[in-house]
Amino acid sequence: MKSAKEDILQYIEENKNLIFKIVNAYSYYPEEQEDLIQEIIINLLKSYEKFDHAVKITTWMYKIAFNVVISYNRKIKTQEKYFVPLKEKLVHIQEENKTEEDENIKKLNQFIQELKPLNKALMIMYLDNKTHQEIAAVLGISATNVGTKINRIKKEI
């Protein structure tokens, strides 16, 4: 019989792309992404004992991951008022997979980056083929509201 720790580690491994996708949507910098991934995994490990097995594991993981990145972004926004922005990047780290993306994927990613946090989360899950009910459960809005928001975002595209 597997322990709870072995279970959650297996779920994390099986769904690591879900975590990477969310982190990539909310953060550009590799160091920041690594920190967020660690924070998400820590939160998953801490809260697994309270996991309600009535919901899908991926729904629960989305909720934890979104909460971590949104909380982090709120913290950064409050810190930003004390920073002086630079006009250009000093160092550019090019990722291999970015050079292979076609132009449409780049445009879609850019569009998603410009969305408000709730809409960004909604679109990530929508593009992952999650149902309106699953998205609603993670975001705390009605399934009807999910459909309305998706249609409005599609019109923007």
Residue frames relative to the residue before (quaternion, step in Angstrom):
aa qw qx qy qz dx dy dz
M 1.0000 0.0000 0.0000 0.0000 0.00 0.00 0.00
K 0.3853 -0.7380 0.5103 0.2156 3.55 -0.85 0.99
S 0.4615 -0.6631 0.5150 0.2865 3.52 -1.18 0.64
A 0.6682 -0.4839 0.3733 0.4243 3.56 -1.29 0.27
K 0.6318 0.5372 -0.3340 0.4480 3.59 1.02 -0.78
E 0.6552 0.4986 -0.3110 0.4747 3.59 0.96 -0.83
D 0.6186 0.5533 -0.3331 0.4474 3.58 1.06 -0.78
I 0.7155 0.4482 -0.2715 0.4621 3.57 0.72 -1.06
L 0.6232 0.5302 -0.3472 0.4582 3.60 1.02 -0.68
Q 0.6368 0.5092 -0.3225 0.4808 3.58 1.05 -0.74
Y 0.6475 0.5112 -0.3201 0.4658 3.61 0.95 -0.85
I 0.6379 0.5195 -0.3279 0.4644 3.58 0.98 -0.82
E 0.6628 0.5034 -0.3060 0.4622 3.58 0.89 -0.90
E 0.6792 0.4980 -0.2912 0.4537 3.59 0.92 -0.90
N 0.7914 0.2931 -0.1292 0.5207 3.59 1.10 -0.70
K 0.2561 0.8052 -0.5047 0.1771 3.58 1.15 0.48
N 0.6049 0.5621 -0.3637 0.4312 3.61 1.08 -0.59
L 0.5731 0.5727 -0.3651 0.4585 3.57 1.14 -0.61
I 0.6697 0.4889 -0.2860 0.4803 3.58 0.91 -0.95
F 0.6644 0.5094 -0.3093 0.4510 3.60 0.86 -0.95
K 0.6424 0.5422 -0.3199 0.4370 3.57 0.96 -0.89
I 0.6750 0.4883 -0.2895 0.4712 3.57 0.89 -0.93
V 0.6657 0.5012 -0.3045 0.4615 3.57 0.87 -0.94
N 0.6614 0.5072 -0.3076 0.4590 3.61 0.93 -0.85
A 0.6551 0.5200 -0.3169 0.4472 3.58 1.06 -0.66
Y 0.7659 0.3710 -0.1890 0.4900 3.58 1.09 -0.64
S 0.7901 0.2213 -0.1164 0.5596 3.58 1.19 -0.26
Y 0.3117 -0.7678 0.5380 0.1545 3.55 -1.01 0.90
Y 0.7093 0.4951 -0.2581 0.4303 3.56 0.99 -0.82
P 0.5206 -0.6826 0.4179 0.2972 3.61 -0.75 1.06
E 0.6520 0.5085 -0.3321 0.4539 3.62 0.94 -0.79
E 0.6469 0.5100 -0.3041 0.4785 3.55 1.02 -0.85
Q 0.6311 0.5376 -0.3249 0.4551 3.58 1.01 -0.82
E 0.6451 0.5174 -0.3207 0.4618 3.58 0.95 -0.85
D 0.6468 0.5175 -0.3138 0.4640 3.58 0.98 -0.86
L 0.6667 0.5016 -0.3012 0.4617 3.56 0.93 -0.88
I 0.6302 0.5259 -0.3359 0.4621 3.59 0.96 -0.81
Q 0.6499 0.5079 -0.3126 0.4710 3.59 0.93 -0.88
E 0.6635 0.5123 -0.3021 0.4539 3.56 0.92 -0.93
I 0.6382 0.5156 -0.3234 0.4714 3.59 1.01 -0.80
I 0.6677 0.4976 -0.3078 0.4602 3.59 0.86 -0.92
I 0.6298 0.5251 -0.3333 0.4653 3.59 0.97 -0.81
N 0.6746 0.4903 -0.2935 0.4672 3.58 0.92 -0.90
L 0.6237 0.5244 -0.3406 0.4690 3.59 1.04 -0.71
L 0.6669 0.5027 -0.3005 0.4607 3.58 0.92 -0.91
K 0.6729 0.5109 -0.2940 0.4468 3.58 0.93 -0.91
S 0.7870 0.3678 -0.1797 0.4616 3.55 0.87 -0.93
Y 0.4207 0.7339 -0.4632 0.2644 3.62 1.20 -0.03
E 0.6146 0.5598 -0.3594 0.4239 3.60 1.01 -0.70
K 0.7081 0.4324 -0.2498 0.4992 3.60 1.14 -0.62
F 0.4063 0.7397 -0.4585 0.2786 3.60 1.28 -0.06
D 0.3047 -0.7379 0.5829 0.1512 3.54 -0.90 1.07
H 0.3048 -0.8020 0.4892 0.1571 3.57 -0.29 1.26
A 0.4801 0.6507 -0.4463 0.3833 3.59 1.27 0.14
V 0.7008 0.3835 -0.2607 0.5420 3.61 1.21 -0.42
K 0.6057 -0.5575 0.4156 0.3868 3.55 -1.23 0.43
I 0.5802 -0.5998 0.4261 0.3493 3.56 -1.07 0.74
T 0.6555 0.5138 -0.3258 0.4474 3.61 0.98 -0.77
T 0.6073 0.5433 -0.3524 0.4602 3.59 1.05 -0.69
W 0.6574 0.5036 -0.2912 0.4789 3.56 0.94 -0.92
M 0.6685 0.4979 -0.3033 0.4618 3.60 0.93 -0.89
Y 0.6078 0.5372 -0.3505 0.4682 3.61 1.01 -0.75
K 0.6692 0.5201 -0.3060 0.4336 3.55 0.83 -1.01
I 0.6616 0.4896 -0.3057 0.4786 3.60 0.88 -0.91
A 0.6790 0.5033 -0.2988 0.4432 3.60 0.82 -1.00
F 0.6675 0.4867 -0.3087 0.4715 3.59 0.89 -0.86
N 0.6375 0.5255 -0.3370 0.4515 3.59 0.95 -0.80
V 0.6534 0.5135 -0.3177 0.4566 3.59 0.95 -0.83
V 0.7230 0.4390 -0.2787 0.4550 3.62 0.71 -0.98
I 0.6476 0.5036 -0.3322 0.4655 3.60 1.00 -0.70
S 0.6342 0.5109 -0.3309 0.4766 3.60 1.00 -0.76
Y 0.6409 0.5227 -0.3164 0.4647 3.56 0.98 -0.84
N 0.6724 0.4980 -0.2986 0.4591 3.58 0.91 -0.90
R 0.6127 0.5289 -0.3508 0.4710 3.60 1.06 -0.66
K 0.6464 0.5202 -0.3109 0.4636 3.55 0.97 -0.89
I 0.6508 0.5147 -0.3083 0.4654 3.58 0.96 -0.88
K 0.6499 0.5248 -0.3291 0.4403 3.60 0.93 -0.86
T 0.6620 0.4776 -0.3276 0.4757 3.60 0.98 -0.69
Q 0.6512 0.5025 -0.3166 0.4725 3.59 1.10 -0.60
E 0.5906 0.6269 -0.3591 0.3594 3.59 1.07 -0.72
K 0.6078 0.5710 -0.3756 0.4043 3.58 1.05 -0.57
Y 0.6819 0.4577 -0.2844 0.4945 3.58 1.27 -0.22
F 0.6297 0.5344 -0.3298 0.4574 3.58 1.29 -0.10
V 0.3027 -0.6975 0.6138 0.2123 3.52 -1.26 0.52
P 0.3343 -0.7770 0.4930 0.2038 3.63 -0.47 1.14
L 0.3655 -0.6903 0.5795 0.2324 3.55 -1.18 0.66
K 0.5169 -0.6766 0.4316 0.2978 3.57 -1.03 0.74
E 0.7973 0.1021 -0.0667 0.5912 3.60 1.11 -0.49
K 0.5747 -0.5752 0.4506 0.3685 3.53 -1.26 0.42
L 0.4018 -0.7080 0.5265 0.2450 3.53 -1.03 0.76
V 0.7839 0.1043 -0.0334 0.6111 3.56 1.10 -0.77
H 0.1246 -0.7774 0.6123 0.0722 3.54 -0.99 0.84
I 0.1325 -0.7764 0.6139 0.0526 3.55 -0.69 1.11
Q 0.2008 -0.7967 0.5633 0.0872 3.54 -0.56 1.18
E 0.2699 -0.7600 0.5744 0.1405 3.52 -0.83 1.02
E 0.5810 -0.6275 0.3967 0.3337 3.56 -1.00 0.88
N 0.7005 0.4802 -0.2938 0.4386 3.58 0.81 -0.95
K 0.5852 0.5810 -0.3764 0.4222 3.62 1.13 -0.48
T 0.6624 0.5155 -0.3150 0.4430 3.61 1.01 -0.76
E 0.6923 0.4854 -0.2711 0.4601 3.58 1.16 -0.53
E 0.5178 0.6471 -0.4239 0.3652 3.60 1.20 -0.24
D 0.4119 -0.6916 0.5207 0.2845 3.54 -1.03 0.66
E 0.7256 -0.4811 0.2863 0.4001 3.56 -1.26 0.39
N 0.6463 0.5298 -0.3326 0.4370 3.62 0.97 -0.76
I 0.6396 0.5108 -0.3241 0.4744 3.58 0.99 -0.79
K 0.6320 0.5297 -0.3276 0.4611 3.58 0.98 -0.81
K 0.6666 0.4987 -0.3002 0.4656 3.57 0.92 -0.90
L 0.6495 0.5112 -0.3153 0.4662 3.58 0.96 -0.86
N 0.6518 0.5065 -0.3136 0.4694 3.60 0.93 -0.87
Q 0.6414 0.5163 -0.3229 0.4666 3.57 0.97 -0.82
F 0.6427 0.5187 -0.3176 0.4659 3.58 0.96 -0.86
I 0.6637 0.5055 -0.3044 0.4597 3.58 0.90 -0.93
Q 0.6204 0.5554 -0.3357 0.4404 3.60 1.01 -0.79
E 0.7043 0.4808 -0.2610 0.4523 3.59 1.06 -0.74
L 0.5376 0.6363 -0.4022 0.3799 3.60 1.25 -0.19
K 0.5812 -0.5393 0.4729 0.3844 3.54 -1.31 0.38
P 0.6886 -0.5253 0.2961 0.4028 3.63 -1.09 0.62
L 0.6697 0.4917 -0.3166 0.4577 3.62 0.86 -0.86
N 0.6834 0.4759 -0.2877 0.4729 3.58 0.91 -0.90
K 0.6023 0.5506 -0.3509 0.4593 3.57 1.10 -0.68
A 0.6556 0.5013 -0.3017 0.4774 3.59 0.92 -0.93
L 0.6432 0.5384 -0.3113 0.4467 3.54 0.96 -0.91
M 0.6989 0.4716 -0.2769 0.4609 3.60 0.86 -0.94
I 0.6052 0.5447 -0.3642 0.4521 3.60 1.01 -0.69
M 0.6944 0.4593 -0.2779 0.4792 3.57 0.87 -0.94
Y 0.6201 0.5441 -0.3382 0.4528 3.60 1.02 -0.77
L 0.6920 0.4666 -0.2745 0.4776 3.58 0.93 -0.91
D 0.6350 0.4851 -0.3186 0.5099 3.57 1.32 -0.25
N 0.4843 -0.7064 0.3949 0.3324 3.58 1.33 0.28
K 0.3007 0.7291 -0.5484 0.2779 3.58 0.98 0.82
T 0.5125 -0.6413 0.4715 0.3222 3.57 -1.11 0.66
H 0.6477 -0.5066 0.3900 0.4144 3.54 -1.26 0.36
Q 0.6328 0.5360 -0.3313 0.4501 3.59 1.05 -0.73
E 0.6516 0.5034 -0.3158 0.4714 3.60 0.97 -0.82
I 0.6510 0.5069 -0.3114 0.4715 3.57 0.94 -0.89
A 0.6481 0.5254 -0.3110 0.4553 3.57 0.95 -0.91
A 0.6492 0.5263 -0.3195 0.4467 3.59 0.97 -0.85
V 0.6777 0.4857 -0.2906 0.4695 3.59 0.97 -0.83
L 0.7761 0.3894 -0.1851 0.4603 3.57 0.83 -1.01
G 0.4256 -0.7321 0.4486 0.2859 3.59 1.24 -0.20
I 0.5758 0.5214 -0.4079 0.4798 3.57 1.08 0.76
S 0.6155 -0.5567 0.3928 0.3961 3.60 -1.23 0.24
A 0.6145 -0.5500 0.4184 0.3805 3.57 -1.25 0.48
T 0.6094 0.5447 -0.3444 0.4619 3.59 1.09 -0.65
N 0.6441 0.5150 -0.3071 0.4750 3.55 1.01 -0.86
V 0.5978 0.5560 -0.3526 0.4573 3.59 1.07 -0.72
G 0.6770 0.4971 -0.2904 0.4585 3.58 0.85 -0.98
T 0.6449 0.5228 -0.3129 0.4614 3.56 0.98 -0.85
K 0.6738 0.4960 -0.2927 0.4629 3.57 0.89 -0.95
I 0.6343 0.5271 -0.3329 0.4572 3.59 0.97 -0.82
N 0.6660 0.5002 -0.3092 0.4590 3.59 0.89 -0.88
R 0.6499 0.5089 -0.3206 0.4647 3.59 0.97 -0.78
I 0.6550 0.5005 -0.3116 0.4726 3.58 0.98 -0.83
K 0.6222 0.5390 -0.3374 0.4565 3.59 0.99 -0.78
K 0.6446 0.5129 -0.3224 0.4664 3.58 0.99 -0.80
E 0.6215 0.5442 -0.3355 0.4529 3.59 1.06 -0.72
I 0.6274 0.5388 -0.3340 0.4521 3.56 1.01 -0.85
